[in-house]
Amino acid sequence: MRLQTQLTLAFTTLLVFIMTFVAVMIHSLLLDVLIQNEKDQLQEKGVLLSQFLYSEVAPRNFSSWLSDEEVYLFVYNRDSEQVMLHSTSLPLDTIDGWVNRYDLTETDQPLWVDNQTQYVVSILPMYPELLRQELVLITPLDDIEAVQATFFNRLMIVFLIGMLVIIFLTHTLTHRLVTPLTQLKYQLKKVEKRQFDQMERVKATGEIKEVEESVLDMATELERYMKSQQQFFQNASHELKTPLMTIQGYAEGIKDGVFEGEEKDRGLEVMVQEIVRLKKIINEMILLAKLDSDETVYKEETIQISTLVQQTIDRAIPLATDQQIALNHHVVDEATVHVDQEKMLQAMMNIVTNAIRHARAKVYVEVTHHQGRLYITVDDDGEGIDEALMPQLFDRFIKGKGGETGLGLAISRAIVERSHGQIKVERSPLGGARFTIVL
């Protein structure tokens, strides 16, 4: 069953239940209200009739006049215990039965019963200072129930119209609610089929709009990831194929006697170098895979940031000295970080050695503290990085000028992100590149 149909049925069922409950309550309360209203009217009528009864203008045959006017009443004298006057439409034996059954001195009377007929009764004392007589006015309950049925039927028609209007509005509103979800489902099907170029925006509001934006962001990220994976496999096959072809070429040449003497020794040396390079690429690819999937490979601990920087400088000094590069550093305060010391040291070494290789004369490492976060910046005075290359610089097998495997910066980013940090690159005030790690 479709979601829109389910929602419409749910709202309709709830509405019918509520309307039924309200109708039963109204039907019950309406009769009570009509009975009380009839009693009030009988009281007003009784006051007028009591004044009219003993006036000079009263008709001689008052009982017949009451019957003609369809007024049901009788006057009872408590002293003589007799009915003094009554409507001709009320049999005297019926009145006697009521007098014997009910207490006429009570102000609030229940419904009087005669055979199967019920009556609403209102009793009014007549000149209580002078006479001990009660004027009893009676109305058949059937008349009130007829009024109740007419009013209730009209009310049910109003309820029915209102219910139809509400059902229509419910259907319209659920349609507006479900339509974006249906369109969103089709967009998810496109994501499932990898049809990213056919993705369309869904017109929606509120939480559904937030979900739609999340789906589009997910699709964009998934498309970028798939392209990067495709590019990764292409680059990986190329990077692995190149040293293998070199090794194969020299191995076959030596086997066939093409290379002899010094050429053979040089070929063997190249083979060893390519094997070392191939081993490095494979080790770095394995590390990246573990950083992406293996939770146990990253073991966090609390360390001093100054210790981490000093270890990086100590390991990078030989390379800087060999390249005749001045390597300086400055740490603002003795802050601590919660990272895997070995992995973070490797990330720092990748960045610092990369800066040393591209610097002209100096590399500067600085640690600052701002708004509760640590900023580790590595600046060099080299030629800098091409602006077009910066967005992809941390992708796998993306090599800048003079790069080696193209995996070093990708490893650094993976380690920093596992440490809940960020890494970015920009132009340095020294003229070269500035790498910033935020922890």
Buried (B, 14 or more C-beta within 10 A) or exposed (E): EEEBEEBBEEBBEEBEEEBEEEBEEBBEEBBEEBBEEBBEBBBEBBEEBBEEBEEEEEEEEBBEBBBEEEBBBBBBBBEEEEBBBBBEBBEEEBBEBBBEEBEBEEEEBEEBBBEEEBBBBBBBBBEEEEBEBBBBBBBBBEBBBEBBEEBBEEBBEEBEEEBEEBBEEBBEEBEEBBBBBEBBEEBBEBBEEEEBEEBEEBEBEEEBEEBBEEBBEEBEEEBEEEEBEEBBEEBBEEBBEBBEEBBEBBBEBBEEEEBEEEEBEEBBEBBEEBBEBBEBBBEBBEBBEBBEEEEEBBEBEEBEBBBBBEBBBEBBEEBBEEBEBEBEBEBBEEBEBEBBBEBBBBBBBBBBBBBBBBBBEBBBBBBBEEEEEBBBBBBBBBBBBEEEEBEEBBBBBBBBEEBBBBBBBBBBBBBBBBBEBEBBBEBBEBBBBBBBBBB
